[in-house]
Amino acid sequence: MKKSIIIIVSGVLMFSCSKKEENTATEHFATSGDQITLTDLQKKNAGVETAMLGSENIANKIMLTGQIDVPPTGMAGVSSSSGGIIKVARFLPGNYVSRGQTLAVVENPQMSRLQQEYLQAKSNLGYAQKDYERQKYLNKFQASSDKVTQRAANEAQSQSAAVRGIESQLRTYGISPGSVSTGNIQKSISVIAPISGYISRVNATIGQHVSPADVLYEIVNNGQVHLALKVFEKDLSKISLGQPVYAYTNQNPQKKYSAVVKLIGKDFGPDRSVMIHCELIDKDESLIPGTFMNAEVEINMNQGFTIPDDAIVTWDHKQYIFEEVKPKTYKMFPVAIGNSENGLTEIVNNTSDFQNKKFVTKGAYHLLMALKNVEE
């Protein structure tokens, strides 16, 4: 039994030693200056991949913040044209309403009195017009003085103005003067939606006493939303009309909404910023007014050689990429970088430096660590 245990322990020790020797072998790298050569196993472990550099249009970006906004024509605060008691209240926040749809009904006894005044004014106008016609006829045959005729004309004009004034009031309250003339007297008025859109707020309950100053409903037309962004003074000169903008929310940064700059503000805020307004190309009803947005504005579009961001390493405050000088042998190559976009970075060296050459696109950081750790 003891003999068996000794044999097992000896086997474990031999396996451990062989494993340690293997690990030691894989940690040895062949280096010379800024050049490193890997074995097949080391290349596999480092995940090194190479490719020729591509030529693409790439732009620099300014990062901005803002929110979804609505122009004045896309929002409406709806009030009753007259004070009174709410008898009917419809709709809840989130409901869609069409322009001209009745939102609520307000009852006001004063409406009946105004309509009675209108009927009385029309009656007075009829009498004044007939009196004027009579006086004008009498004056023609010198049976009435010019003064009396003029007084009758003035009275007819005064009564006509009174009728027109009350008619204007009735139309303001949504009451048809023609309907009143036929004897249809109503003591309630309808609160009408002035625009189509979604109800965003309701401040109306049945039995509530309201005045014309009270906002009963707020309506937002989401079809007119735009993106309002804040640009600070240092970046303002880089913004121009028609620039592409890509916006996203904090909740879903992967989903980008395309937009273009349509309007640039002309005055600075207290924090030395200017508001710009962008038209959303990608419409989405989930983007309700007030939604916080991040945005990228593209500037300085250039065409040049690009490489993945992870392929660029920094050493001693300088940027490098690795050139494949021969199979499994890589050399640090100094580069000057330009714009960055969508995980790619522009290389602004002389283009002849990259002709018909392969560079490391994956595993560059492992090569840097292996190369510099060996040297140190």
C-alpha positions as a Markdown table, in Angstrom:
| # | Residue | x | y | z |
|---|---|---|---|---|
| 1 | Met | 0.0 | 0.0 | 0.0 |
| 2 | Lys | 2.8 | 2.4 | 0.9 |
| 3 | Lys | 4.5 | 1.5 | -2.3 |
| 4 | Ser | 1.4 | 2.5 | -4.3 |
| 5 | Ile | 1.2 | 5.8 | -2.6 |
| 6 | Ile | 4.9 | 6.6 | -3.3 |
| 7 | Ile | 4.4 | 5.8 | -7.0 |
| 8 | Ile | 1.4 | 8.1 | -7.3 |
| 9 | Val | 3.1 | 11.0 | -5.5 |
| 10 | Ser | 6.2 | 10.6 | -7.7 |
| 11 | Gly | 3.9 | 10.7 | -10.8 |
| 12 | Val | 2.3 | 14.0 | -9.6 |
| 13 | Leu | 5.7 | 15.6 | -9.0 |
| 14 | Met | 6.9 | 14.6 | -12.4 |
| 15 | Phe | 3.8 | 16.0 | -14.1 |
| 16 | Ser | 4.1 | 19.3 | -12.1 |
| 17 | Cys | 7.7 | 19.7 | -13.1 |
| 18 | Ser | 6.9 | 19.0 | -16.8 |
| 19 | Lys | 4.0 | 21.5 | -16.6 |
| 20 | Lys | 6.3 | 24.1 | -15.0 |
| 21 | Glu | 8.9 | 23.6 | -17.8 |
| 22 | Glu | 6.2 | 24.0 | -20.4 |
| 23 | Asn | 4.9 | 27.3 | -18.9 |
| 24 | Thr | 8.5 | 28.6 | -18.6 |
| 25 | Ala | 9.0 | 27.8 | -22.3 |
| 26 | Thr | 5.9 | 29.6 | -23.4 |
| 27 | Glu | 6.9 | 32.7 | -21.4 |
| 28 | His | 10.2 | 33.1 | -23.3 |
| 29 | Phe | 10.0 | 35.5 | -26.2 |
| 30 | Ala | 12.7 | 36.2 | -28.9 |
| 31 | Thr | 13.2 | 39.9 | -29.0 |
| 32 | Ser | 15.6 | 42.3 | -30.7 |
| 33 | Gly | 15.2 | 46.1 | -30.2 |
| 34 | Asp | 11.6 | 46.9 | -31.1 |
| 35 | Gln | 11.1 | 43.6 | -32.8 |
| 36 | Ile | 9.6 | 40.4 | -31.4 |
| 37 | Thr | 9.2 | 36.9 | -32.8 |
| 38 | Leu | 6.6 | 34.4 | -31.5 |
| 39 | Thr | 6.2 | 30.7 | -31.6 |
| 40 | Asp | 3.0 | 29.2 | -33.0 |
| 41 | Leu | 1.8 | 28.7 | -29.4 |
| 42 | Gln | 2.6 | 32.2 | -28.3 |
| 43 | Lys | 0.9 | 33.7 | -31.3 |
| 44 | Lys | -2.2 | 31.6 | -30.6 |
| 45 | Asn | -2.2 | 32.6 | -26.9 |
| 46 | Ala | -1.8 | 36.3 | -27.7 |
| 47 | Gly | -4.6 | 36.2 | -30.2 |
| 48 | Val | -2.6 | 38.0 | -32.8 |
| 49 | Glu | -4.3 | 38.8 | -36.1 |
| 50 | Thr | -2.9 | 40.8 | -39.0 |
| 51 | Ala | -4.4 | 42.6 | -42.0 |
| 52 | Met | -3.6 | 45.4 | -44.5 |
| 53 | Leu | -4.9 | 48.8 | -43.5 |
| 54 | Gly | -8.1 | 50.0 | -45.1 |
| 55 | Ser | -8.9 | 53.4 | -46.6 |
| 56 | Glu | -12.1 | 54.9 | -45.3 |
| 57 | Asn | -13.9 | 58.2 | -44.7 |
| 58 | Ile | -13.6 | 59.0 | -41.0 |
| 59 | Ala | -14.6 | 62.0 | -39.0 |
| 60 | Asn | -13.7 | 63.4 | -35.6 |
| 61 | Lys | -16.6 | 63.9 | -33.1 |
| 62 | Ile | -17.8 | 66.4 | -30.6 |
| 63 | Met | -19.8 | 64.9 | -27.7 |
| 64 | Leu | -22.9 | 67.0 | -26.7 |
| 65 | Thr | -25.9 | 66.6 | -24.4 |
| 66 | Gly | -29.4 | 67.9 | -24.6 |
| 67 | Gln | -33.0 | 66.7 | -24.8 |
| 68 | Ile | -36.0 | 66.1 | -27.0 |
| 69 | Asp | -37.9 | 69.3 | -27.4 |
| 70 | Val | -41.0 | 70.5 | -29.2 |
| 71 | Pro | -41.5 | 73.8 | -31.1 |
| 72 | Pro | -44.2 | 76.2 | -30.0 |
| 73 | Thr | -46.4 | 75.0 | -32.8 |
| 74 | Gly | -46.2 | 71.4 | -31.5 |
| 75 | Met | -47.5 | 72.2 | -27.9 |
| 76 | Ala | -50.7 | 73.6 | -26.7 |
| 77 | Gly | -52.1 | 74.5 | -23.3 |
| 78 | Val | -55.9 | 74.4 | -23.5 |
| 79 | Ser | -58.1 | 76.6 | -21.4 |
| 80 | Ser | -61.8 | 77.3 | -21.3 |
| 81 | Ser | -62.7 | 80.5 | -23.1 |
| 82 | Ser | -65.1 | 81.3 | -20.3 |
| 83 | Gly | -65.2 | 80.6 | -16.6 |
| 84 | Gly | -67.7 | 78.2 | -15.2 |
| 85 | Ile | -68.3 | 74.7 | -13.8 |
| 86 | Ile | -66.9 | 71.6 | -15.6 |
| 87 | Lys | -69.8 | 69.3 | -16.5 |
| 88 | Val | -67.9 | 66.9 | -18.8 |
| 89 | Ala | -64.2 | 66.0 | -18.7 |
| 90 | Arg | -62.7 | 63.5 | -21.2 |
| 91 | Phe | -59.4 | 61.8 | -21.8 |
| 92 | Leu | -56.4 | 60.8 | -19.8 |
| 93 | Pro | -52.7 | 61.6 | -20.2 |
| 94 | Gly | -51.4 | 59.5 | -23.1 |
| 95 | Asn | -54.6 | 59.6 | -25.1 |
| 96 | Tyr | -54.4 | 60.8 | -28.7 |
| 97 | Val | -56.8 | 63.6 | -29.7 |
| 98 | Ser | -57.5 | 65.2 | -33.1 |
| 99 | Arg | -57.7 | 68.9 | -33.7 |
| 100 | Gly | -61.3 | 70.1 | -33.2 |
| 101 | Gln | -62.2 | 67.3 | -30.8 |
| 102 | Thr | -64.2 | 68.2 | -27.6 |
| 103 | Leu | -62.1 | 67.7 | -24.5 |
| 104 | Ala | -64.5 | 69.1 | -21.9 |
| 105 | Val | -67.7 | 71.0 | -21.4 |
| 106 | Val | -68.0 | 74.0 | -19.1 |
| 107 | Glu | -71.3 | 75.4 | -18.0 |
| 108 | Asn | -71.7 | 79.1 | -17.4 |
| 109 | Pro | -75.1 | 80.8 | -16.8 |
| 110 | Gln | -73.6 | 84.0 | -18.1 |
| 111 | Met | -73.6 | 82.5 | -21.6 |
| 112 | Ser | -77.4 | 82.6 | -21.6 |
| 113 | Arg | -77.4 | 86.2 | -20.7 |
| 114 | Leu | -74.9 | 87.0 | -23.5 |
| 115 | Gln | -77.0 | 85.3 | -26.0 |
| 116 | Gln | -80.1 | 87.2 | -24.8 |
| 117 | Glu | -78.1 | 90.4 | -25.2 |
| 118 | Tyr | -77.3 | 89.3 | -28.7 |
| 119 | Leu | -80.9 | 88.8 | -29.6 |
| 120 | Gln | -81.9 | 92.1 | -28.1 |
| 121 | Ala | -79.1 | 93.9 | -30.0 |
| 122 | Lys | -80.3 | 92.3 | -33.2 |
| 123 | Ser | -83.8 | 93.5 | -32.5 |
| 124 | Asn | -82.5 | 97.0 | -31.7 |
| 125 | Leu | -80.5 | 97.0 | -34.9 |
| 126 | Gly | -83.6 | 96.0 | -36.9 |
| 127 | Tyr | -85.6 | 98.9 | -35.4 |
| 128 | Ala | -82.7 | 101.4 | -35.9 |
| 129 | Gln | -82.2 | 100.4 | -39.6 |
| 130 | Lys | -86.0 | 100.8 | -40.3 |
| 131 | Asp | -86.1 | 104.1 | -38.5 |
| 132 | Tyr | -83.1 | 105.3 | -40.5 |
| 133 | Glu | -84.7 | 104.3 | -43.8 |
| 134 | Arg | -87.9 | 106.1 | -42.7 |
| 135 | Gln | -86.1 | 109.3 | -41.8 |
| 136 | Lys | -84.1 | 109.2 | -45.0 |
| 137 | Tyr | -87.3 | 108.9 | -47.0 |
| 138 | Leu | -88.9 | 111.8 | -45.1 |
| 139 | Asn | -85.8 | 113.9 | -45.5 |
| 140 | Lys | -85.9 | 113.4 | -49.2 |
| 141 | Phe | -89.3 | 115.2 | -49.3 |
| 142 | Gln | -88.1 | 117.7 | -46.6 |
| 143 | Ala | -90.5 | 116.2 | -44.1 |
| 144 | Ser | -87.6 | 115.5 | -41.7 |
| 145 | Ser | -84.6 | 117.6 | -40.8 |
| 146 | Asp | -81.0 | 116.6 | -41.7 |
| 147 | Lys | -80.2 | 116.4 | -38.0 |
| 148 | Val | -82.9 | 113.8 | -37.2 |
| 149 | Thr | -81.8 | 111.8 | -40.2 |
| 150 | Gln | -78.2 | 111.9 | -39.2 |
| 151 | Arg | -79.1 | 110.9 | -35.6 |
| 152 | Ala | -81.0 | 107.9 | -37.0 |
| 153 | Ala | -78.0 | 106.9 | -39.2 |
| 154 | Asn | -75.7 | 107.1 | -36.2 |
| 155 | Glu | -78.0 | 104.9 | -34.1 |
| 156 | Ala | -78.2 | 102.3 | -36.8 |
| 157 | Gln | -74.4 | 102.2 | -37.0 |
| 158 | Ser | -74.1 | 102.0 | -33.3 |
| 159 | Gln | -76.5 | 99.0 | -33.1 |
| 160 | Ser | -74.7 | 97.3 | -35.9 |
| 161 | Ala | -71.4 | 97.6 | -34.1 |
| 162 | Ala | -73.0 | 96.2 | -30.9 |
| 163 | Val | -74.3 | 93.2 | -32.8 |
| 164 | Arg | -70.9 | 92.5 | -34.5 |
| 165 | Gly | -69.1 | 92.8 | -31.1 |
| 166 | Ile | -71.4 | 90.3 | -29.4 |
| 167 | Glu | -71.2 | 88.0 | -32.4 |
| 168 | Ser | -67.4 | 88.0 | -32.0 |
| 169 | Gln | -67.7 | 87.1 | -28.3 |
| 170 | Leu | -70.1 | 84.2 | -29.1 |
| 171 | Arg | -67.6 | 82.8 | -31.7 |
| 172 | Thr | -64.8 | 83.1 | -29.2 |
| 173 | Tyr | -66.9 | 80.9 | -26.9 |
| 174 | Gly | -67.6 | 78.5 | -29.7 |
| 175 | Ile | -71.3 | 79.5 | -30.0 |
| 176 | Ser | -72.8 | 80.0 | -33.5 |
| 177 | Pro | -74.6 | 83.4 | -33.8 |
| 178 | Gly | -76.8 | 81.8 | -36.5 |
| 179 | Ser | -77.9 | 79.1 | -34.0 |
| 180 | Val | -78.7 | 81.7 | -31.4 |
| 181 | Ser | -80.8 | 83.7 | -34.0 |
| 182 | Thr | -83.0 | 80.6 | -34.5 |
| 183 | Gly | -83.7 | 80.5 | -30.7 |
| 184 | Asn | -81.2 | 77.8 | -29.7 |
| 185 | Ile | -79.9 | 79.2 | -26.4 |
| 186 | Gln | -77.1 | 77.2 | -24.7 |
| 187 | Lys | -75.5 | 77.7 | -21.3 |
| 188 | Ser | -72.4 | 75.6 | -21.8 |
| 189 | Ile | -69.4 | 75.8 | -24.0 |
| 190 | Ser | -67.0 | 73.1 | -25.3 |
| 191 | Val | -63.3 | 73.1 | -24.7 |
| 192 | Ile | -61.8 | 72.1 | -28.1 |
| 193 | Ala | -58.4 | 70.7 | -29.0 |
| 194 | Pro | -56.5 | 73.3 | -31.0 |
| 195 | Ile | -54.0 | 70.8 | -32.4 |
| 196 | Ser | -53.7 | 67.0 | -32.9 |
| 197 | Gly | -51.4 | 65.1 | -30.5 |
| 198 | Tyr | -51.1 | 63.3 | -27.2 |
| 199 | Ile | -52.5 | 64.5 | -23.9 |
| 200 | Ser | -49.5 | 65.1 | -21.7 |
| 201 | Arg | -51.4 | 66.6 | -18.7 |
| 202 | Val | -54.9 | 66.9 | -17.4 |
| 203 | Asn | -56.1 | 69.4 | -14.8 |
| 204 | Ala | -59.8 | 69.0 | -15.2 |
| 205 | Thr | -62.3 | 67.2 | -12.9 |
| 206 | Ile | -66.1 | 67.2 | -13.0 |
| 207 | Gly | -67.6 | 69.9 | -10.8 |
| 208 | Gln | -64.4 | 72.0 | -10.7 |
| 209 | His | -64.8 | 75.7 | -11.1 |
| 210 | Val | -62.4 | 77.1 | -13.6 |
| 211 | Ser | -61.5 | 80.5 | -15.0 |
| 212 | Pro | -60.1 | 81.3 | -18.5 |
| 213 | Ala | -56.6 | 81.5 | -16.9 |
| 214 | Asp | -56.7 | 77.8 | -15.9 |
| 215 | Val | -54.9 | 75.4 | -18.2 |
| 216 | Leu | -57.1 | 72.3 | -18.3 |
| 217 | Tyr | -55.2 | 70.2 | -20.8 |
| 218 | Glu | -51.7 | 70.1 | -22.3 |
| 219 | Ile | -51.3 | 68.5 | -25.7 |
| 220 | Val | -48.0 | 67.6 | -27.4 |
| 221 | Asn | -47.6 | 66.7 | -31.1 |
| 222 | Asn | -44.8 | 64.1 | -31.0 |
| 223 | Gly | -44.6 | 64.3 | -34.8 |
| 224 | Gln | -42.9 | 67.7 | -34.4 |
| 225 | Val | -40.2 | 66.8 | -31.9 |
| 226 | His | -36.6 | 67.8 | -32.5 |
| 227 | Leu | -33.3 | 67.4 | -30.8 |
| 228 | Ala | -32.1 | 70.4 | -28.8 |
| 229 | Leu | -28.4 | 70.3 | -27.9 |
| 230 | Lys | -26.1 | 72.5 | -25.8 |
| 231 | Val | -22.8 | 73.6 | -27.5 |
| 232 | Phe | -20.1 | 75.3 | -25.4 |
| 233 | Glu | -18.2 | 78.3 | -26.8 |
| 234 | Lys | -15.0 | 76.4 | -27.5 |
| 235 | Asp | -16.8 | 74.0 | -29.9 |
| 236 | Leu | -19.2 | 76.5 | -31.5 |
| 237 | Ser | -17.0 | 77.3 | -34.5 |
| 238 | Lys | -17.0 | 73.6 | -35.4 |
| 239 | Ile | -20.8 | 73.5 | -35.8 |
| 240 | Ser | -22.4 | 74.2 | -39.1 |
| 241 | Leu | -25.9 | 73.7 | -40.7 |
| 242 | Gly | -26.4 | 70.3 | -42.2 |
| 243 | Gln | -23.9 | 68.5 | -40.1 |
| 244 | Pro | -24.8 | 64.9 | -39.3 |
| 245 | Val | -25.7 | 64.1 | -35.7 |
| 246 | Tyr | -26.1 | 60.7 | -34.0 |
| 247 | Ala | -28.1 | 60.8 | -30.8 |
| 248 | Tyr | -28.7 | 58.1 | -28.2 |
| 249 | Thr | -30.3 | 57.7 | -24.8 |
| 250 | Asn | -28.5 | 56.6 | -21.6 |
| 251 | Gln | -30.9 | 53.5 | -21.4 |
| 252 | Asn | -30.0 | 52.2 | -24.9 |
| 253 | Pro | -26.7 | 53.7 | -26.1 |
| 254 | Gln | -26.4 | 51.1 | -28.9 |
| 255 | Lys | -29.5 | 52.5 | -30.7 |
| 256 | Lys | -28.5 | 55.6 | -32.6 |
| 257 | Tyr | -30.9 | 58.2 | -33.9 |
| 258 | Ser | -29.8 | 60.1 | -37.0 |
| 259 | Ala | -30.3 | 63.9 | -37.2 |
| 260 | Val | -29.0 | 67.0 | -38.9 |
| 261 | Val | -28.2 | 70.4 | -37.6 |
| 262 | Lys | -31.0 | 72.8 | -38.7 |
| 263 | Leu | -30.7 | 75.8 | -36.5 |
| 264 | Ile | -27.9 | 77.4 | -34.4 |
| 265 | Gly | -28.7 | 79.8 | -31.6 |
| 266 | Lys | -27.5 | 83.4 | -31.7 |
| 267 | Asp | -27.0 | 84.1 | -28.0 |
| 268 | Phe | -25.0 | 82.6 | -25.1 |
| 269 | Gly | -26.5 | 81.2 | -22.0 |
| 270 | Pro | -25.1 | 82.0 | -18.5 |
| 271 | Asp | -22.8 | 79.0 | -18.8 |
| 272 | Arg | -21.4 | 80.3 | -22.2 |
| 273 | Ser | -23.3 | 77.7 | -24.2 |
| 274 | Val | -25.5 | 78.0 | -27.3 |
| 275 | Met | -28.5 | 75.8 | -28.2 |
| 276 | Ile | -28.6 | 74.1 | -31.5 |
| 277 | His | -31.7 | 72.5 | -32.9 |
| 278 | Cys | -31.5 | 69.3 | -35.0 |
| 279 | Glu | -34.1 | 67.6 | -37.1 |
| 280 | Leu | -34.6 | 64.0 | -36.3 |
| 281 | Ile | -34.4 | 61.8 | -39.4 |
| 282 | Asp | -35.3 | 58.6 | -37.4 |
| 283 | Lys | -38.7 | 59.3 | -35.9 |
| 284 | Asp | -39.7 | 57.4 | -32.8 |
| 285 | Glu | -42.7 | 58.0 | -30.7 |
| 286 | Ser | -40.9 | 56.7 | -27.6 |
| 287 | Leu | -38.8 | 59.9 | -27.7 |
| 288 | Ile | -41.1 | 62.1 | -25.7 |
| 289 | Pro | -40.3 | 65.7 | -24.9 |
| 290 | Gly | -37.9 | 66.0 | -22.1 |
| 291 | Thr | -36.0 | 62.8 | -22.9 |
| 292 | Phe | -32.3 | 63.3 | -22.0 |
| 293 | Met | -30.1 | 62.6 | -25.0 |
| 294 | Asn | -26.4 | 62.2 | -25.7 |
| 295 | Ala | -25.2 | 63.1 | -29.2 |
| 296 | Glu | -22.1 | 62.8 | -31.4 |
| 297 | Val | -21.5 | 65.6 | -34.0 |
| 298 | Glu | -19.2 | 64.6 | -36.9 |
| 299 | Ile | -16.5 | 67.2 | -37.9 |
| 300 | Asn | -13.5 | 67.2 | -40.1 |
| 301 | Met | -14.4 | 64.3 | -42.4 |
| 302 | Asn | -11.2 | 62.9 | -44.0 |
| 303 | Gln | -10.4 | 59.9 | -46.1 |
| 304 | Gly | -7.3 | 57.9 | -45.0 |
| 305 | Phe | -5.9 | 54.7 | -43.7 |
| 306 | Thr | -7.6 | 53.4 | -40.6 |
| 307 | Ile | -6.9 | 50.7 | -38.0 |
| 308 | Pro | -8.9 | 49.3 | -35.1 |
| 309 | Asp | -8.5 | 51.3 | -31.9 |
| 310 | Asp | -7.2 | 48.3 | -30.0 |
| 311 | Ala | -4.3 | 47.9 | -32.5 |
| 312 | Ile | -2.8 | 51.2 | -31.3 |
| 313 | Val | -0.6 | 51.0 | -28.2 |
| 314 | Thr | 1.1 | 53.8 | -26.3 |
| 315 | Trp | 4.6 | 53.6 | -25.0 |
| 316 | Asp | 6.6 | 56.5 | -23.5 |
| 317 | His | 3.8 | 59.0 | -24.5 |
| 318 | Lys | 4.0 | 57.9 | -28.2 |
| 319 | Gln | 1.6 | 55.8 | -30.3 |
| 320 | Tyr | 2.7 | 52.7 | -32.1 |
| 321 | Ile | 1.3 | 49.8 | -34.2 |
| 322 | Phe | 3.0 | 46.5 | -34.9 |
| 323 | Glu | 4.1 | 45.7 | -38.5 |
| 324 | Glu | 4.4 | 42.1 | -39.5 |
| 325 | Val | 7.9 | 42.1 | -41.0 |
| 326 | Lys | 7.9 | 38.4 | -41.6 |
| 327 | Pro | 5.6 | 35.5 | -40.5 |
| 328 | Lys | 5.3 | 35.6 | -36.6 |
| 329 | Thr | 7.8 | 38.5 | -36.4 |
| 330 | Tyr | 6.5 | 41.9 | -35.5 |
| 331 | Lys | 8.1 | 45.4 | -35.2 |
| 332 | Met | 6.8 | 48.5 | -33.4 |
| 333 | Phe | 6.0 | 51.1 | -35.9 |
| 334 | Pro | 5.5 | 54.8 | -34.8 |
| 335 | Val | 2.3 | 56.5 | -36.0 |
| 336 | Ala | 0.5 | 59.8 | -35.8 |
| 337 | Ile | -3.2 | 59.4 | -35.3 |
| 338 | Gly | -6.1 | 61.5 | -36.5 |
| 339 | Asn | -9.8 | 61.2 | -36.3 |
| 340 | Ser | -11.5 | 58.3 | -34.4 |
| 341 | Glu | -15.0 | 56.9 | -35.2 |
| 342 | Asn | -16.9 | 53.7 | -34.7 |
| 343 | Gly | -14.0 | 51.8 | -33.3 |
| 344 | Leu | -11.5 | 52.9 | -36.0 |
| 345 | Thr | -8.7 | 55.5 | -35.8 |
| 346 | Glu | -7.2 | 57.3 | -38.7 |
| 347 | Ile | -3.4 | 57.0 | -39.3 |
| 348 | Val | -1.9 | 60.2 | -40.7 |
| 349 | Asn | 1.6 | 59.0 | -41.6 |
| 350 | Asn | 2.9 | 59.1 | -45.1 |
| 351 | Thr | 0.7 | 56.7 | -47.1 |
| 352 | Ser | 3.7 | 55.0 | -48.7 |
| 353 | Asp | 4.5 | 53.6 | -45.2 |
| 354 | Phe | 1.6 | 51.3 | -45.5 |
| 355 | Gln | 1.6 | 50.1 | -49.1 |
| 356 | Asn | 1.5 | 46.3 | -49.4 |
| 357 | Lys | 2.2 | 45.8 | -45.7 |
| 358 | Lys | 0.4 | 43.9 | -42.9 |
| 359 | Phe | -0.1 | 45.2 | -39.4 |
| 360 | Val | -1.4 | 43.7 | -36.2 |
| 361 | Thr | -5.1 | 44.3 | -35.8 |
| 362 | Lys | -5.6 | 42.1 | -32.7 |
| 363 | Gly | -3.2 | 41.3 | -29.8 |
| 364 | Ala | -1.1 | 44.4 | -30.1 |
| 365 | Tyr | -1.2 | 45.0 | -26.3 |
| 366 | His | 0.1 | 41.5 | -25.6 |
| 367 | Leu | 3.0 | 42.1 | -28.0 |
| 368 | Leu | 3.9 | 45.3 | -26.3 |
| 369 | Met | 3.8 | 43.7 | -22.8 |
| 370 | Ala | 5.9 | 40.8 | -24.0 |
| 371 | Leu | 8.4 | 43.0 | -25.7 |
| 372 | Lys | 8.9 | 45.6 | -23.0 |
| 373 | Asn | 8.7 | 43.1 | -20.1 |
| 374 | Val | 11.6 | 41.1 | -21.6 |
| 375 | Glu | 13.7 | 44.2 | -22.2 |
| 376 | Glu | 13.1 | 45.4 | -18.6 |
